[in-house]
Amino acid sequence: MRLQKYLADAGIASRRKCEELIKEGRVKVNGLTAEIGATVGEGDAVFLDGKKVEAAAEKVVYAFYKPKNVICTSAEDEDRVKVLDYFRDEGQRLYTVGRLDYDSEGLIFVTNDGDLAERLTHPRYMKSKTYRVLCSGQVSRQDERTLKNGVMLEDGMTAPAAVRVLKSGRERSEILISIHEGRNRQVRRMMAAIGHDTIKLCRIAIGDVELGSMKPGEKRLLTKEEIDSFSKND
């Protein structure tokens, strides 16, 4: 088995991220620093940053409601509250799939299934992500059309978005917006580009998986149907 697949199956990260770890020289097999292309078999000892990597006993995928002011990174030198702090009692090495900004809240996946994480982050299977946005000012019909057609940002034009205005008031408005791209802080930047500050942003769905009635800090295992939906194109 290729080393990056072994690491992904053990719940370290997606295969692409595991390849990065190998390139950085952080992985050793039987005491020797590994290289891309290395394979492992029964009896081989694999270590990441000096800690032995054990194969995951069971593949799991959680939907988690990330609260605001919680980070997605698993870096040990980070002293802020992390998503994985909510999973300390699960008894398995887990990691987040994708990211959600520190000051945003809502749905994120947590898993130890490297193959699934690969599918979820691969452009071929890029799923729509739906956000409920509370913003300053009144969202006009022209604003709505602009979001739907694409917004010019400093890193280029965004792809067309699906938009529905829930409430449009003089002081504040609330909309639903669905995008397929994954640029950094994209929704906030799109809103700013049309003159609106984002007051609250909550991701309520990724593809067919919805946040539903979950509350901040809650988690649940995904159903087989939800997991199977990741292999389908929107």
VENCORBEL-V319737 format. One record per run of one state. SS is the DSSP state (a for helix, b for strand, c for the rest). FROM is the first residue (numbers start at 1). TO is the last residue. Records with the same first field share a line. If there is no record, write none. Layout:
SS=FROM-TO, FROM-TO
This chain:
c=1-1, 10-14, 24-26, 30-31, 34-38, 40-45, 49-50, 53-60, 67-70, 72-81, 91-94, 98-104, 112-113, 122-122, 126-128, 137-140, 150-151, 154-155, 158-161, 169-171, 180-185, 194-197, 207-208, 211-218, 222-223, 232-234
b=2-2, 27-29, 32-33, 39-39, 46-48, 51-52, 61-66, 71-71, 82-82, 95-97, 105-111, 129-136, 152-153, 156-157, 162-168, 172-179, 198-206, 209-210, 219-221
a=3-9, 15-23, 83-90, 114-121, 123-125, 141-149, 186-193, 224-231
